[in-house]
Each structure stands twice: as C-alpha cells, then as structure tokens.
Amino acid sequence: MSGHHEHVTRHGELAGEEPLSHFIHLIKNRRSIRKYKGKEIPWGLILQILEAGRYAPSAGNVQNWKFIVVRNPGVRESIAKCCHSQEWMQDAPVHIVVVGEPKAAGRFYGERGETLYTAQGCAAAIENMMLAAASLGLGTCWVSAFDDFEISKILDFPEDVVCQGVVTLGYSDEHPLAPARKDLHTVVFVNSWGDKGYGDKAKGYKSANIKEAVSQIRGSIENIAKKIKGRNS
Ligand SMILES: Cc1cc2nc3c(=O)[nH]c(=O)nc-3n(C[C@H](O)[C@H](O)[C@H](O)COP(=O)(O)O)c2cc1C
C-alpha cells in the first residue's frame, strides 16, 4: 500500500489515492526520538543540518538566532538536568541549542519582534533542522522544557539572548509509532472560524491515515518477528 495517500488535486478537491510527495512522506514519518545509539555523527552531516536551519524564514530576514552545537558529554549532561531531568537527552551525541536574539528583531519590530517574531523564526529553524536530519537518516527531538536561567549559565549566554529550544540529534535506537493526530476536518475551517462543511471534503484524509497507521504497526511486527527468528536460528 506504499505511496497510497491523500492529496489535493489540481481542482482543489481531495482524493484519497494520489501518490504522496517524498517530502510530505518525510514530514509524516519524522518522529521525536528519545533513545539514541552511541555512534558519533560526522561533522559533515551536522553542517548540512545547520545549513537547513540557516535557510529558515525570519521576520525581515533578520536571522536573529545562534545555533550552539554541543558534543561535550559533561555539558550534555548538564543540559539534560536543566531540562527538568530528561535524562534520555544525555545519550544523544549532539545537542543543537537554538538561541534567539530578541533585541535584533526588536530594533525593527518593537516588542512584537522581541517576542513573537523571535520565537517563530527560531521555531522555523528548528523544524527545518529536524526535517533535514530526518532526510539524512538521523533522529531528533525538540525540547523546550528547560530552565531559562540555568541553560544561560551552562552555555555562557550574554545578557540579552534567550534559549528557544534544544534539538537532540543522533542515530535513532527506537521506532516509535506516530502519536495520533487530530483528524484534518476537525482542525480546518474554510473562510472563517467554525465548521463550514469542510468535514465532507476531508473524509478521504481520515481513511488514509488509518491505512498508514496499520502499515506502520505491520512493519514493526515484522521487525520483531525477524529479530526473534534471528535469535532462534
Ligand atoms: C515547542 C515544543 C516543545 C517540546 N518539548 C519537549 C520536551 O521538553 N520533551 C520531549 O520529550 N518532547 C518535547 N517535544 C516533542 C513533542 O512531545 C512531540 O513533538 C509530540 O509529542 C509529537 O510527536 P512526534 O514529534 O513524534 O510527531 C516538544 C515539541 C515542541 C514543538
């Protein structure tokens, strides 16, 4: 059933059985990874991922971000601690800490620039990097549950910058199933807030998601079966 997914046709109607673009497939199959292999990541791959971050959109193209690559195990341990003791983070061989520079956006856009635009630009960079990592066969997890003050001390921030997120990066050692998403027709309205009969149009999307979930479960069962077979032979 691979390649059978929903799609919007040229006429704007939804069809259930159009091939899914590779990129949308990548988006849908990216998972938050919280278990990593010890294997180091070559700098060449890390640089490609950072480059994807650099090309993210930002308000007025102000690019008011810094990406701190943390490979040092002691520093990673401290970061994991200050992320409310999410200890699994330590095993990711790399953390990319995304830091916003609110003043640079505030100069042009006032308070809205310092808060909303800074957070949104950094979020765009984070998602770009996570998708780039997925395309290179690497797992990531976006972590925003951290102590702002602690992380600024660990990484020696100047006064006027703010951590916007930590991206853990490494070779995945787990295959989590996709956490359920709300059905498309429950999150999309047409023209204004409220149900405008979009539900009927989006029905195909729901069935395609179920098909995908079933195929994922089937895949993981097959993997387990293979492992058991290998152990017994
Ligand atoms: C702003 C933000 C903060 C997040 N913070 C954490 C976090 O602190 N710890 C964690 O394990 N996951 C965190 N996540 C990951 C989400 O739990 C995850 O994206 C969500 O459950 C959906 O799973 P998926 O990414 O596999 O599709 C965060 C995600 C976002 C967007």
The ligand as an SDF file (V2000), in Angstrom:
LIG
                    3D

 31 33  0  0  0  0  0  0  0  0999 V2000
    7.5760   23.5020   21.4980 C   0  0  0  0  0  0  0  0  0  0  0  0
    7.8310   22.0330   21.7280 C   0  0  0  0  0  0  0  0  0  0  0  0
    8.3650   21.6150   22.9270 C   0  0  0  0  0  0  0  0  0  0  0  0
    8.6300   20.2520   23.1540 C   0  0  0  0  0  0  0  0  0  0  0  0
    9.2600   19.8950   24.3260 N   0  0  0  0  0  0  0  0  0  0  0  0
    9.5270   18.5900   24.5460 C   0  0  0  0  0  0  0  0  0  0  0  0
   10.2170   18.2030   25.7290 C   0  0  0  0  0  0  0  0  0  0  0  0
   10.5770   19.0200   26.5780 O   0  0  0  0  0  0  0  0  0  0  0  0
   10.4880   16.8870   25.9070 N   0  0  0  0  0  0  0  0  0  0  0  0
   10.1250   15.9400   24.9940 C   0  0  0  0  0  0  0  0  0  0  0  0
   10.4190   14.7660   25.2100 O   0  0  0  0  0  0  0  0  0  0  0  0
    9.4680   16.2810   23.8400 N   0  0  0  0  0  0  0  0  0  0  0  0
    9.1610   17.5820   23.6060 C   0  0  0  0  0  0  0  0  0  0  0  0
    8.5400   17.9460   22.4250 N   0  0  0  0  0  0  0  0  0  0  0  0
    8.1770   16.9040   21.4220 C   0  0  0  0  0  0  0  0  0  0  0  0
    6.6830   16.5830   21.4070 C   0  0  0  0  0  0  0  0  0  0  0  0
    6.3470   15.8350   22.5630 O   0  0  0  0  0  0  0  0  0  0  0  0
    6.3510   15.7780   20.1310 C   0  0  0  0  0  0  0  0  0  0  0  0
    6.6610   16.5480   19.0010 O   0  0  0  0  0  0  0  0  0  0  0  0
    4.8630   15.3820   20.0440 C   0  0  0  0  0  0  0  0  0  0  0  0
    4.5230   14.5200   21.0980 O   0  0  0  0  0  0  0  0  0  0  0  0
    4.5150   14.6980   18.7190 C   0  0  0  0  0  0  0  0  0  0  0  0
    5.3210   13.5640   18.4860 O   0  0  0  0  0  0  0  0  0  0  0  0
    6.2000   13.4410   17.1450 P   0  0  0  0  0  0  0  0  0  0  0  0
    7.1880   14.5760   17.1890 O   0  0  0  0  0  0  0  0  0  0  0  0
    6.8790   12.0960   17.2080 O   0  0  0  0  0  0  0  0  0  0  0  0
    5.2900   13.5440   15.9730 O   0  0  0  0  0  0  0  0  0  0  0  0
    8.2930   19.2890   22.1810 C   0  0  0  0  0  0  0  0  0  0  0  0
    7.7490   19.7190   20.9640 C   0  0  0  0  0  0  0  0  0  0  0  0
    7.5360   21.0650   20.7180 C   0  0  0  0  0  0  0  0  0  0  0  0
    7.0180   21.5080   19.3670 C   0  0  0  0  0  0  0  0  0  0  0  0
  1  2  1  0
  2  3  1  0
  2 30  2  0
  3  4  2  0
  4  5  1  0
  4 28  1  0
  5  6  2  0
  6  7  1  0
  6 13  1  0
  7  8  2  0
  7  9  1  0
  9 10  1  0
 10 11  2  0
 10 12  1  0
 12 13  2  0
 13 14  1  0
 14 15  1  0
 14 28  1  0
 15 16  1  0
 16 17  1  0
 16 18  1  0
 18 19  1  0
 18 20  1  0
 20 21  1  0
 20 22  1  0
 22 23  1  0
 23 24  1  0
 24 25  2  0
 24 26  1  0
 24 27  1  0
 28 29  2  0
 29 30  1  0
 30 31  1  0
M  END
$$$$
